[in-house]
Amino acid sequence: MKKLGEHAVVIGAGIGGLLAARVLSDFYTRVTVLERDAFPAADTPRKGVPQGRHTHGLLARGSAIFEDFFPGYNTEVVAQSGGLIGDVAGDVIWIGRNVRLANGTSDLSGLLASRPVLEGHLRRRLLGLPNVHAMENCAVRGLVTGPACRSVTGVRACVEGKPDETIAADLVVDATGRGSSSAAWLEDLGYPAPADEKVEIGISYMTRTYRRRPTDLDGKHGIVVAASAPNWRNGVMLAQENETWIVSAGGYLGDDAPHNDEGFLAYLATLPTMEIHDVVARAEPLTDYRRYRHVSSLRRRYERLARFPENYLVFGDAICSFNPVYGQGMTVAAEEALTLHRCLCAGSANLARRFFGAAAKIVDIPWDIAVGNDLRHPRVKGARPPMMRFINWYIGKLHLAATRDSTLTTAFLKVVNLTMPPSSLLSAAIVRRVWQGNRPPALFIPSPAIDETRRNSASS
């Protein structure tokens, strides 16, 4: 690769920052990652990743991109940490619109492991590159600029216990996540802040880790329950390293799951399947309960800015943070890393304009998926144009047909895993299968594995 400069700086060592630094290592002589946390000695949660104690899984598209950037990454997570690689359509139970989708064999290969394990392996692989290093306990105070603030020339930073210093760089990338200071820094330099798009969802979920037994879920790797009427509660149970389950359940707009055994089990019993409840009821708990709250999905429209300093980019969750229940964040960051690589292959001229424009197209699809589905909830505020209402109606019909048609399940999950665009679900072949699956005497299946006696007993 052609070198574009001597030194690049990435602010933030989360998944997005690590992927951005991997790309920059191909184009800059040195890459420095600045992280306000200290890296844990083992793959354990850290303060700067508040969602790190909660359920994670790497979508099929993200898993493939991680593998491209770090060959052998997926098998390394399995061999060294006990993660699991599985068929997303065959090894996981999917329940949406209160029905269970038929399992089938697919080419969708996902990676299951805890967030600390996924990040820890990524970080070690990155820092194993000869031209990449990290500065821990390093707080970035602001940007350093050249004449007339036209370009960023570095950052002002402070390593804990030491005075502030200026770190010069030919390119600075902000990968500090949702709490990014970029908007404020830009205003300090005389640039406009990006416009925000926000959808208030008030998602809250409770998480606990349990011992996993080989017979649980008949050997499946997990179960995902998407929120739907009448109670709009979601639940997920995924296999993790060290023979464990991680279980999360919650709802919208203040519908919190309790943090005690009786209340949590009763909450799980209100999901449209008793399968998570039944595993949890007999499983050995390994952690305390912990809660995570996500007030709103937030998108910052950097691609619409008419003025932006040279040699500076914003990346990953600092551009857009989604409702986390859809598990899109890591994969979107991976897609942005691929886009950044393509942009740098074309040189550094007009880099921000080219990158933000391309990143916006990447974000459009998962944003529309997440926001469109969240707006099915009648109390979530936002515009519901006719096309969105049609798509939501059509996906409901697709789910009904997919209870007996694994081809439709796989087609839907390819969109969920960001390997195919949503338009693929409107192809003639898929529409025909949806129509056939909804023809009489097709039966409406209100929910899988429902047993009212057990449900009432569990909640009484």
Secondary structure as GFF3:
##gff-version 3
##sequence-region A 1 460
A	DSSP	beta_strand	5	11	.	.	.	ID=ss1
A	DSSP	alpha_helix	15	24	.	.	.	ID=ss2
A	DSSP	beta_strand	28	34	.	.	.	ID=ss3
A	DSSP	alpha_helix	60	69	.	.	.	ID=ss4
A	DSSP	alpha_helix	73	81	.	.	.	ID=ss5
A	DSSP	beta_strand	84	87	.	.	.	ID=ss6
A	DSSP	beta_strand	92	96	.	.	.	ID=ss7
A	DSSP	beta_strand	99	100	.	.	.	ID=ss8
A	DSSP	beta_strand	109	112	.	.	.	ID=ss9
A	DSSP	alpha_helix	115	127	.	.	.	ID=ss10
A	DSSP	beta_strand	132	135	.	.	.	ID=ss11
A	DSSP	beta_strand	138	145	.	.	.	ID=ss12
A	DSSP	three_ten_helix	147	149	.	.	.	ID=ss13
A	DSSP	beta_strand	152	159	.	.	.	ID=ss14
A	DSSP	beta_strand	165	168	.	.	.	ID=ss15
A	DSSP	beta_strand	171	174	.	.	.	ID=ss16
A	DSSP	three_ten_helix	177	179	.	.	.	ID=ss17
A	DSSP	alpha_helix	182	188	.	.	.	ID=ss18
A	DSSP	beta_strand	196	211	.	.	.	ID=ss19
A	DSSP	three_ten_helix	216	219	.	.	.	ID=ss20
A	DSSP	beta_strand	222	225	.	.	.	ID=ss21
A	DSSP	beta_strand	233	240	.	.	.	ID=ss22
A	DSSP	beta_strand	244	251	.	.	.	ID=ss23
A	DSSP	alpha_helix	261	268	.	.	.	ID=ss24
A	DSSP	alpha_helix	275	282	.	.	.	ID=ss25
A	DSSP	beta_strand	290	300	.	.	.	ID=ss26
A	DSSP	three_ten_helix	302	304	.	.	.	ID=ss27
A	DSSP	beta_strand	312	314	.	.	.	ID=ss28
A	DSSP	three_ten_helix	316	318	.	.	.	ID=ss29
A	DSSP	beta_strand	320	321	.	.	.	ID=ss30
A	DSSP	three_ten_helix	324	326	.	.	.	ID=ss31
A	DSSP	alpha_helix	329	345	.	.	.	ID=ss32
A	DSSP	alpha_helix	351	374	.	.	.	ID=ss33
A	DSSP	alpha_helix	386	402	.	.	.	ID=ss34
A	DSSP	alpha_helix	406	416	.	.	.	ID=ss35
A	DSSP	three_ten_helix	422	426	.	.	.	ID=ss36
A	DSSP	alpha_helix	428	437	.	.	.	ID=ss37
A	DSSP	alpha_helix	452	459	.	.	.	ID=ss38
###
